[in-house]
Amino acid sequence: MDGAPDDPGPRRANHRRRPVEVADVRVVAQPVGAFVDVLVHAGEAVVDVIGDGTVLVLDVGFFSVDWAVLVNGDLRRTAVGTSLEAMSVVIDAAAALIGADPGGKPPAAVVERALAEGRAAILYRGQRVRLAPYLARAAERIGRIALEALRQDLRREQTEVDLIVLTGGGGALFGPLVQDLFDPVPIHVPADPVVANARGYFHYGGR
């Protein structure tokens, strides 16, 4: 009977609750985590450029490409942006290129899983297909769309970039295009760029 004294009611997870006090909340742009990571782990030469120059932080993620511009170490809030032409779009375009000749295309999820597992090829219609050339072609086309929006932002800021911090899981694919568009600006890629943002936020939160 509902509401009976001996009714145990819904089962509750048997775990201890630990209160957490939040002392301060700050909203920061997505790529700032990678910027902090570079400050903590980069060499003196890179840190010197950051202190005196203009740094573009470019984070190529799965669902978005995010960027931020910092001048003399300070975030320029009018030069923060994002584009949805990111790795998810690149993967879908690469799958379409693979299937262009024989017709049809492999599921984008197959390409995505191969990348996540570090495999260089997929099995498609009984043949091993190397992913690198298709991903490079797709990234070159999709990347130009994302980076054009970024370049428009930089024109409005009327600033010249002294250093590019390129991070995120898709940074390696976008790297050749970034180098081509911004040459001769040096590019710094953090160690393990996939988690550079997370590492930076960890340091930022611990200050």
C-alpha positions as CSV (number, residue, x, y, z in Angstrom):
1,M,0.0,0.0,0.0
2,D,1.4,3.5,-1.0
3,G,2.6,5.5,2.0
4,A,2.7,2.6,4.4
5,P,5.2,3.0,7.2
6,D,7.2,-0.1,6.3
7,D,7.3,0.9,2.6
8,P,11.1,1.4,1.9
9,G,10.3,3.8,-1.0
10,P,12.6,4.3,-4.0
11,R,16.1,2.9,-3.5
12,R,18.8,5.4,-3.1
13,A,22.4,5.1,-4.2
14,N,24.6,4.1,-1.2
15,H,27.3,6.7,-1.5
16,R,28.6,9.6,0.6
17,R,27.6,13.1,-0.3
18,R,30.4,15.7,-0.1
19,P,29.5,19.4,0.0
20,V,31.5,21.6,-2.3
21,E,31.9,25.3,-1.8
22,V,32.3,27.4,-4.9
23,A,34.3,30.5,-4.0
24,D,34.5,32.1,-7.4
25,V,33.0,31.7,-10.9
26,R,34.6,33.1,-14.0
27,V,33.5,32.7,-17.6
28,V,36.4,32.5,-20.0
29,A,36.7,31.9,-23.8
30,Q,37.2,28.3,-24.8
31,P,40.8,28.5,-26.0
32,V,42.1,30.3,-22.9
33,G,42.7,26.9,-21.3
34,A,45.3,26.1,-23.9
35,F,46.8,29.5,-23.5
36,V,47.3,28.9,-19.8
37,D,48.8,25.5,-20.5
38,V,51.4,27.0,-22.8
39,L,52.3,29.6,-20.1
40,V,52.9,26.8,-17.7
41,H,54.7,24.3,-19.9
42,A,56.3,26.3,-22.8
43,G,59.9,27.4,-23.0
44,E,61.2,30.8,-22.2
45,A,61.3,31.9,-25.8
46,V,57.6,31.2,-26.4
47,V,56.7,32.9,-23.1
48,D,58.7,36.0,-24.1
49,V,56.7,36.4,-27.3
50,I,53.4,35.9,-25.3
51,G,54.4,38.7,-22.9
52,D,55.3,41.2,-25.6
53,G,53.3,40.3,-28.7
54,T,49.9,39.2,-30.1
55,V,49.0,35.5,-29.8
56,L,46.3,33.8,-31.7
57,V,45.0,30.6,-29.9
58,L,43.2,28.3,-32.3
59,D,41.4,25.3,-30.9
60,V,40.2,22.8,-33.5
61,G,37.7,20.6,-31.8
62,F,35.1,18.1,-32.9
63,F,32.1,20.3,-33.0
64,S,33.6,23.8,-33.3
65,V,36.8,25.7,-34.2
66,D,37.3,28.3,-31.5
67,W,39.8,31.2,-31.4
68,A,40.9,34.0,-29.1
69,V,43.4,36.8,-29.5
70,L,45.6,37.9,-26.6
71,V,47.7,41.0,-26.7
72,N,50.6,41.2,-24.2
73,G,49.0,38.3,-22.3
74,D,45.6,40.0,-22.0
75,L,42.5,38.6,-23.8
76,R,41.1,40.9,-26.4
77,R,37.4,40.2,-25.9
78,T,36.3,41.6,-29.3
79,A,38.5,39.0,-31.0
80,V,37.0,35.8,-29.7
81,G,35.0,33.7,-32.1
82,T,33.9,30.2,-33.2
83,S,33.0,28.3,-36.4
84,L,31.1,25.1,-36.7
85,E,33.2,24.0,-39.6
86,A,35.1,21.6,-37.4
87,M,36.3,18.0,-37.2
88,S,32.8,16.5,-37.4
89,V,32.3,18.3,-40.8
90,V,35.8,17.3,-41.9
91,I,35.1,13.6,-41.1
92,D,31.8,13.6,-43.0
93,A,33.5,15.3,-46.0
94,A,36.3,12.7,-45.9
95,A,33.8,9.9,-45.9
96,A,32.1,11.4,-48.9
97,L,35.4,11.6,-50.7
98,I,36.2,8.0,-50.0
99,G,33.0,6.9,-51.5
100,A,33.0,9.3,-54.4
101,D,34.5,6.9,-57.0
102,P,32.7,3.6,-56.3
103,G,29.5,5.4,-55.3
104,G,28.0,5.7,-51.8
105,K,30.1,6.4,-48.8
106,P,31.3,4.7,-45.6
107,P,29.5,5.9,-42.5
108,A,31.2,8.9,-41.0
109,A,31.1,7.0,-37.6
110,V,33.5,4.4,-39.1
111,V,36.0,7.1,-39.9
112,E,35.5,8.8,-36.6
113,R,36.1,5.5,-34.7
114,A,39.2,4.8,-36.7
115,L,40.6,8.2,-35.7
116,A,39.7,7.7,-32.1
117,E,41.5,4.3,-32.1
118,G,44.6,5.7,-33.9
119,R,44.1,3.5,-37.0
120,A,45.4,4.8,-40.3
121,A,43.0,3.0,-42.5
122,I,39.4,1.6,-42.6
123,L,37.9,-1.4,-44.4
124,Y,35.5,-0.2,-47.1
125,R,33.9,-2.6,-49.6
126,G,36.6,-5.2,-48.8
127,Q,39.5,-2.9,-49.4
128,R,41.8,-1.1,-46.9
129,V,41.6,2.6,-47.5
130,R,44.2,5.0,-46.0
131,L,42.5,7.9,-44.3
132,A,45.3,10.5,-44.4
133,P,44.9,11.7,-48.0
134,Y,41.1,12.0,-47.7
135,L,41.3,13.8,-44.4
136,A,43.9,16.2,-45.7
137,R,41.7,17.1,-48.7
138,A,38.6,17.5,-46.6
139,A,40.4,19.6,-43.9
140,E,41.9,21.9,-46.6
141,R,38.4,22.7,-47.9
142,I,36.5,22.9,-44.6
143,G,39.4,24.6,-42.9
144,R,39.4,27.5,-45.3
145,I,35.7,28.3,-44.4
146,A,36.5,28.3,-40.7
147,L,39.7,30.3,-41.1
148,E,38.2,32.9,-43.3
149,A,35.8,33.9,-40.5
150,L,38.9,34.1,-38.3
151,R,40.7,36.3,-40.7
152,Q,37.8,38.7,-40.9
153,D,37.9,39.0,-37.1
154,L,41.6,39.8,-37.2
155,R,41.1,42.5,-39.9
156,R,38.6,44.3,-37.7
157,E,41.1,44.2,-34.8
158,Q,43.8,45.7,-37.1
159,T,46.5,43.7,-35.4
160,E,49.3,41.4,-36.6
161,V,49.8,38.0,-35.0
162,D,53.2,37.2,-33.6
163,L,52.5,33.6,-32.5
164,I,49.8,31.0,-33.2
165,V,49.0,28.4,-30.5
166,L,47.4,25.5,-32.4
167,T,45.6,23.0,-30.2
168,G,42.6,20.5,-30.2
169,G,42.2,17.1,-31.8
170,G,42.0,18.5,-35.3
171,G,45.0,20.8,-35.0
172,A,47.3,18.5,-36.9
173,L,44.9,18.4,-39.9
174,F,44.4,22.2,-39.9
175,G,48.1,22.9,-39.4
176,P,49.3,23.0,-43.0
177,L,46.5,25.4,-43.9
178,V,47.2,27.6,-40.9
179,Q,50.8,27.7,-41.8
180,D,50.0,28.6,-45.4
181,L,47.6,31.4,-44.5
182,F,49.7,33.0,-41.8
183,D,53.3,32.3,-43.0
184,P,55.8,33.3,-41.7
185,V,54.1,33.5,-38.2
186,P,55.5,30.7,-36.0
187,I,53.1,28.0,-34.8
188,H,53.4,26.4,-31.3
189,V,51.6,23.1,-30.7
190,P,51.3,22.1,-27.0
191,A,52.3,18.6,-25.9
192,D,49.2,16.4,-26.2
193,P,47.1,19.1,-27.7
194,V,43.9,17.1,-27.3
195,V,43.9,17.8,-23.5
196,A,45.8,21.1,-23.5
197,N,42.6,23.0,-22.7
198,A,41.7,20.7,-19.8
199,R,45.2,21.0,-18.4
200,G,45.1,24.8,-18.7
201,Y,41.8,25.1,-16.9
202,F,43.1,22.8,-14.1
203,H,46.0,25.3,-13.6
204,Y,43.7,28.3,-14.0
205,G,41.3,27.0,-11.4
206,G,44.1,26.2,-8.9
207,R,45.4,29.7,-8.8
